[in-house]
Amino acid sequence: MGEDEAISVSFSPLVIGNITPGKTIAEDTKQAAKEMKKLKVDLIVFCGGDGTACDIYEAIGDSIPVIGVPTGVKMHSVVFAVNPKAAAEVAIKFLTEVFL
């Protein structure tokens, strides 16, 4: 769920979980969110729609800040930025304030 894309732009991602490429389901998203919570990540940025937002919330509640990049069919939740550029700006601001 993003490993190939991250590698293609020279990142070295920490891969969590185990999925069948091209066949992810809601449970994969929930499990990934739970794993990120265990790893104590500072921020989750996800791409998707309201279904993905609900899956993440079901898995971790409000224990970690979350930013949604709108790419799904329905995006009515307040977790979504207005567009991908705005999501990046919010993530940068958050991370800058947390780590600097």
Backbone as a printed PyTorch tensor [residue, N CA C, xyz], in Angstrom:
tensor([[[  0.8340,  -1.1780,   0.0000],
         [  0.0000,   0.0000,   0.0000],
         [  0.8830,   1.2460,   0.0000]],

        [[  1.6800,   1.4040,  -1.0610],
         [  2.5190,   2.5770,  -1.2100],
         [  4.0030,   2.2860,  -1.2440]],

        [[  4.3950,   1.0580,  -0.9490],
         [  5.8150,   0.7220,  -0.9210],
         [  6.4810,   0.9730,  -2.2700]],

        [[  5.8920,   0.4830,  -3.3430],
         [  6.5000,   0.6420,  -4.6690],
         [  6.6270,   2.1160,  -5.0390]],

        [[  5.6070,   2.8950,  -4.7250],
         [  5.6400,   4.3210,  -5.0440],
         [  6.7270,   5.0330,  -4.2430]],

        [[  6.8580,   4.6860,  -2.9610],
         [  7.8820,   5.3030,  -2.1200],
         [  9.2830,   4.9630,  -2.6320]],

        [[  9.4930,   3.7130,  -2.9850],
         [ 10.7920,   3.2880,  -3.5060],
         [ 11.0960,   3.9910,  -4.8290]],

        [[ 10.0670,   4.1870,  -5.6560],
         [ 10.2860,   4.8100,  -6.9670],
         [ 10.7680,   6.2580,  -6.8690]],

        [[ 10.5720,   6.8930,  -5.7120],
         [ 11.0620,   8.2660,  -5.5240],
         [ 12.1990,   8.2930,  -4.4960]],

        [[ 12.8920,   7.1650,  -4.3820],
         [ 14.1180,   7.0330,  -3.5930],
         [ 13.9290,   7.0800,  -2.0800]],

        [[ 12.7330,   6.7880,  -1.5840],
         [ 12.5440,   6.6410,  -0.1450],
         [ 12.8880,   5.2070,   0.2430]],

        [[ 13.1640,   5.0050,   1.5020],
         [ 13.4000,   3.6730,   2.0480],
         [ 12.3220,   3.4040,   3.0970]],

        [[ 11.1440,   2.9690,   2.6660],
         [ 10.0260,   2.8240,   3.6100],
         [ 10.2020,   1.6480,   4.5560]],

        [[  9.6610,   1.8250,   5.7620],
         [  9.5310,   0.7160,   6.6920],
         [  8.2120,   0.0450,   6.3450]],

        [[  8.2680,  -1.1880,   5.9000],
         [  7.0710,  -1.8950,   5.4700],
         [  6.4730,  -2.6170,   6.6660]],

        [[  5.1850,  -2.3560,   6.8990],
         [  4.4850,  -3.0250,   7.9930],
         [  3.3700,  -3.8710,   7.4020]],

        [[  3.0810,  -4.9620,   8.0480],
         [  1.9960,  -5.8180,   7.5800],
         [  2.3860,  -6.6300,   6.3630]],

        [[  1.3860,  -7.3300,   5.8460],
         [  1.5960,  -8.2010,   4.6950],
         [  0.3010,  -8.2350,   3.9000]],

        [[  0.3430,  -7.7760,   2.6560],
         [ -0.8610,  -7.7320,   1.8270],
         [ -0.6030,  -8.4250,   0.5010]],

        [[ -1.6830,  -8.7270,  -0.1890],
         [ -1.5920,  -9.2340,  -1.5500],
         [ -1.6310,  -8.0210,  -2.4840]],

        [[ -0.5540,  -7.7630,  -3.2210],
         [ -0.5280,  -6.5790,  -4.0950],
         [ -1.7480,  -6.5100,  -5.0210]],

        [[ -2.3520,  -5.3320,  -5.0780],
         [ -3.5010,  -5.1160,  -5.9450],
         [ -4.8190,  -5.6070,  -5.3850]],

        [[ -4.8110,  -6.1900,  -4.2000],
         [ -6.0370,  -6.7650,  -3.6370],
         [ -6.2320,  -6.3530,  -2.1870]],

        [[ -6.0060,  -5.0650,  -1.8930],
         [ -6.1700,  -4.6420,  -0.5080],
         [ -7.6480,  -4.4870,  -0.1650]],

        [[ -7.9290,  -4.7130,   1.1110],
         [ -9.2980,  -4.5990,   1.6150],
         [ -9.2870,  -3.6920,   2.8500]],

        [[-10.4670,  -3.3600,   3.3350],
         [-10.5890,  -2.4700,   4.4930],
         [ -9.7870,  -2.9940,   5.6830]],

        [[ -9.7670,  -4.2910,   5.8770],
         [ -9.0370,  -4.8650,   7.0130],
         [ -7.5410,  -4.5770,   6.9180]],

        [[ -7.0030,  -4.4970,   5.7000],
         [ -5.5900,  -4.1510,   5.5220],
         [ -5.3230,  -2.7410,   6.0340]],

        [[ -6.2140,  -1.8100,   5.7140],
         [ -6.0810,  -0.4310,   6.1760],
         [ -6.1490,  -0.3680,   7.6940]],

        [[ -7.1050,  -1.0640,   8.2690],
         [ -7.2510,  -1.0700,   9.7310],
         [ -6.0100,  -1.6430,  10.4000]],

        [[ -5.4970,  -2.7340,   9.8740],
         [ -4.3170,  -3.3600,  10.4570],
         [ -3.1020,  -2.4400,  10.3380]],

        [[ -2.9500,  -1.7790,   9.2020],
         [ -1.8300,  -0.8480,   9.0300],
         [ -1.9250,   0.2950,  10.0390]],

        [[ -3.1130,   0.8290,  10.2340],
         [ -3.2960,   1.9180,  11.2030],
         [ -2.9580,   1.4440,  12.6150]],

        [[ -3.3760,   0.2390,  12.9610],
         [ -3.0550,  -0.3060,  14.2850],
         [ -1.5460,  -0.4760,  14.4570]],

        [[ -0.8780,  -0.9330,  13.4100],
         [  0.5770,  -1.0940,  13.4580],
         [  1.2600,   0.2630,  13.6200]],

        [[  0.7530,   1.2800,  12.9160],
         [  1.3360,   2.6130,  13.0500],
         [  1.1510,   3.1490,  14.4590]],

        [[  0.0320,   2.8450,  15.0670],
         [ -0.1990,   3.2530,  16.4530],
         [  0.8150,   2.5830,  17.3710]],

        [[  1.0540,   1.2860,  17.1590],
         [  2.0450,   0.5680,  17.9670],
         [  3.4390,   1.1620,  17.7860]],

        [[  3.7400,   1.6150,  16.5730],
         [  5.0480,   2.2120,  16.2840],
         [  5.1490,   3.6530,  16.7850]],

        [[  4.0410,   4.1840,  17.2990],
         [  3.9860,   5.5440,  17.8420],
         [  4.3650,   6.6010,  16.8050]],

        [[  3.7910,   6.4650,  15.6100],
         [  4.0250,   7.4860,  14.5860],
         [  3.4100,   8.8090,  15.0450]],

        [[  3.9360,   9.9050,  14.5260],
         [  3.4610,  11.2320,  14.9150],
         [  2.2740,  11.7060,  14.0930]],

        [[  2.1480,  11.1910,  12.8800],
         [  1.1170,  11.6620,  11.9530],
         [  0.8350,  10.5770,  10.9320]],

        [[ -0.4370,  10.3840,  10.6060],
         [ -0.8160,   9.4900,   9.5140],
         [ -1.3970,  10.3530,   8.4020]],

        [[ -0.8360,  10.2150,   7.2120],
         [ -1.3730,  10.8590,   6.0190],
         [ -1.8360,   9.7300,   5.1150]],

        [[ -3.1110,   9.7560,   4.7350],
         [ -3.6370,   8.6790,   3.8990],
         [ -4.3450,   9.2550,   2.6870]],

        [[ -4.4150,   8.4580,   1.6460],
         [ -5.1510,   8.8130,   0.4340],
         [ -6.3700,   7.9160,   0.3590]],

        [[ -7.5150,   8.4970,   0.0380],
         [ -8.7280,   7.7060,  -0.0700],
         [ -9.9600,   8.5630,   0.0680]],

        [[-11.0320,   7.9260,   0.4820],
         [-12.3020,   8.6050,   0.6690],
         [-12.8330,   8.3530,   2.0680]],

        [[-14.1400,   8.5820,   2.2480],
         [-14.7400,   8.4270,   3.5690],
         [-14.6170,   7.0080,   4.1180]],

        [[-14.6590,   6.0090,   3.2580],
         [-14.5250,   4.6310,   3.7250],
         [-13.1680,   4.3930,   4.3660]],

        [[-12.1220,   4.8940,   3.7380],
         [-10.7790,   4.7560,   4.2960],
         [-10.6650,   5.5320,   5.6020]],

        [[-11.2230,   6.7350,   5.6340],
         [-11.2070,   7.5440,   6.8610],
         [-11.8960,   6.7960,   7.9950]],

        [[-13.0280,   6.1870,   7.7100],
         [-13.7610,   5.4280,   8.7400],
         [-12.9620,   4.2130,   9.2030]],

        [[-12.2970,   3.5410,   8.2720],
         [-11.4860,   2.3740,   8.6430],
         [-10.3610,   2.7840,   9.5880]],

        [[ -9.7000,   3.8790,   9.2840],
         [ -8.6000,   4.3420,  10.1270],
         [ -9.1380,   4.7540,  11.4970]],

        [[-10.2390,   5.4810,  11.5170],
         [-10.8140,   5.9020,  12.7980],
         [-11.2410,   4.6880,  13.6300]],

        [[-11.8250,   3.7130,  12.9800],
         [-12.2440,   2.5080,  13.6970],
         [-11.0420,   1.8140,  14.3400]],

        [[ -9.9040,   1.8660,  13.6590],
         [ -8.7140,   1.1760,  14.1500],
         [ -7.9940,   1.9330,  15.2620]],

        [[ -7.9380,   3.2720,  15.1720],
         [ -7.1090,   4.0190,  16.1250],
         [ -7.8320,   5.1350,  16.8560]],

        [[ -9.0810,   5.3840,  16.5010],
         [ -9.8080,   6.4740,  17.1490],
         [ -9.1230,   7.8000,  16.8940]],

        [[ -9.0250,   8.6160,  17.9440],
         [ -8.3790,   9.9110,  17.7810],
         [ -7.0210,   9.9490,  18.4780]],

        [[ -6.3470,   8.8080,  18.5330],
         [ -5.0780,   8.7010,  19.2410],
         [ -3.8860,   9.2810,  18.4850]],

        [[ -4.0130,   9.4630,  17.1760],
         [ -2.9320,   9.9880,  16.3360],
         [ -3.5360,  11.0360,  15.3990]],

        [[ -2.8540,  12.1570,  15.1880],
         [ -3.3480,  13.1090,  14.1780],
         [ -3.3760,  12.4540,  12.7900]],

        [[ -4.4090,  12.7650,  12.0230],
         [ -4.6030,  12.1700,  10.7020],
         [ -4.9620,  13.2660,   9.7010]],

        [[ -4.3520,  13.1880,   8.5200],
         [ -4.6990,  14.0850,   7.4120],
         [ -5.0800,  13.2120,   6.2320]],

        [[ -6.2480,  13.4770,   5.6610],
         [ -6.6860,  12.7490,   4.4830],
         [ -6.3950,  13.5320,   3.2150]],

        [[ -5.8130,  12.8490,   2.2380],
         [ -5.6100,  13.4250,   0.9110],
         [ -6.7930,  12.9510,   0.0800]],

        [[ -7.6250,  13.8820,  -0.4000],
         [ -8.8540,  13.4670,  -1.0880],
         [ -8.5820,  12.7960,  -2.4320]],

        [[ -8.8650,  11.4810,  -2.4980],
         [ -8.7010,  10.7490,  -3.7500],
         [ -9.8280,   9.7610,  -3.9860]],

        [[-10.7410,   9.6640,  -3.0480],
         [-11.8060,   8.6800,  -3.1590],
         [-13.0320,   9.2300,  -3.8600]],

        [[-14.0980,   8.4620,  -3.8070],
         [-15.3610,   8.8350,  -4.4430],
         [-16.1290,   9.8300,  -3.5790]],

        [[-16.1390,   9.5790,  -2.2650],
         [-16.8620,  10.4600,  -1.3380],
         [-15.8870,  10.9820,  -0.3040]],

        [[-15.8290,  12.3040,  -0.1720],
         [-14.9710,  12.9230,   0.8140],
         [-15.7650,  13.9940,   1.5540]],

        [[-16.5290,  13.5590,   2.5430],
         [-17.3570,  14.4870,   3.3050],
         [-16.8360,  14.6760,   4.7250]],

        [[-15.8820,  13.8610,   5.1340],
         [-15.3360,  13.9280,   6.4810],
         [-14.4290,  15.1440,   6.6200]],

        [[-14.3760,  15.7050,   7.8290],
         [-13.5210,  16.8710,   8.0700],
         [-12.0440,  16.5040,   8.1550]],

        [[-11.7120,  15.2460,   8.0650],
         [-10.3140,  14.8250,   8.1180],
         [ -9.5770,  15.1710,   6.8130]],

        [[-10.3170,  15.5010,   5.7570],
         [ -9.7030,  15.7400,   4.4540],
         [ -9.2780,  17.1820,   4.2510]],

        [[ -8.0940,  17.3320,   3.6730],
         [ -7.6590,  18.6390,   3.1920],
         [ -8.4770,  18.9600,   1.9400]],

        [[ -8.4380,  20.1960,   1.5200],
         [ -9.2090,  20.6180,   0.3490],
         [ -8.6900,  19.9530,  -0.9290]],

        [[ -7.3800,  19.7410,  -0.9990],
         [ -6.7600,  19.1220,  -2.1690],
         [ -5.4010,  18.5610,  -1.7320]],

        [[ -4.7220,  17.8170,  -2.6000],
         [ -3.4310,  17.2350,  -2.2040],
         [ -2.3870,  18.2690,  -1.7840]],

        [[ -2.3270,  19.3970,  -2.4650],
         [ -1.3530,  20.4300,  -2.1130],
         [ -1.6190,  20.9460,  -0.6990]],

        [[ -2.8760,  21.1740,  -0.3730],
         [ -3.2300,  21.6460,   0.9670],
         [ -2.8800,  20.6050,   2.0150]],

        [[ -3.0650,  19.3230,   1.7050],
         [ -2.7020,  18.2520,   2.6400],
         [ -1.2010,  18.2880,   2.9190]],

        [[ -0.4060,  18.4790,   1.8710],
         [  1.0460,  18.5600,   2.0470],
         [  1.4230,  19.7570,   2.9120]],

        [[  0.7660,  20.8780,   2.6810],
         [  1.0610,  22.0820,   3.4680],
         [  0.7300,  21.8690,   4.9480]],

        [[ -0.3940,  21.2280,   5.2290],
         [ -0.7710,  20.9530,   6.6180],
         [  0.2280,  19.9810,   7.2470]],

        [[  0.6140,  18.9450,   6.5170],
         [  1.5740,  17.9680,   7.0420],
         [  2.9180,  18.6340,   7.3350]],

        [[  3.3850,  19.4650,   6.4260],
         [  4.6660,  20.1570,   6.6310],
         [  4.5910,  21.0650,   7.8490]],

        [[  3.5050,  21.8080,   7.9730],
         [  3.3430,  22.7020,   9.1300],
         [  3.3210,  21.8910,  10.4250]],

        [[  2.5530,  20.8120,  10.4510],
         [  2.4880,  19.9620,  11.6360],
         [  3.8650,  19.4260,  12.0000]],

        [[  4.5480,  18.8270,  11.0410],
         [  5.8390,  18.2100,  11.3170],
         [  6.8890,  19.2460,  11.6840]],

        [[  6.8410,  20.4170,  11.0740],
         [  7.7840,  21.4780,  11.4060],
         [  7.5850,  21.9210,  12.8460]],

        [[  6.3450,  22.0720,  13.2630],
         [  6.0750,  22.5170,  14.6300],
         [  6.3980,  21.4310,  15.6470]],

        [[  6.2550,  20.1700,  15.2870],
         [  6.5390,  19.0620,  16.2090],
         [  8.0400,  18.8520,  16.3650]],

        [[  8.7900,  18.9460,  15.2620],
         [ 10.1970,  18.5620,  15.2990],
         [ 11.1890,  19.7210,  15.3040]],

        [[ 10.7420,  20.9380,  15.1390],
         [ 11.7040,  22.0640,  15.1670],
         [ 11.4830,  22.9560,  16.3440]]])
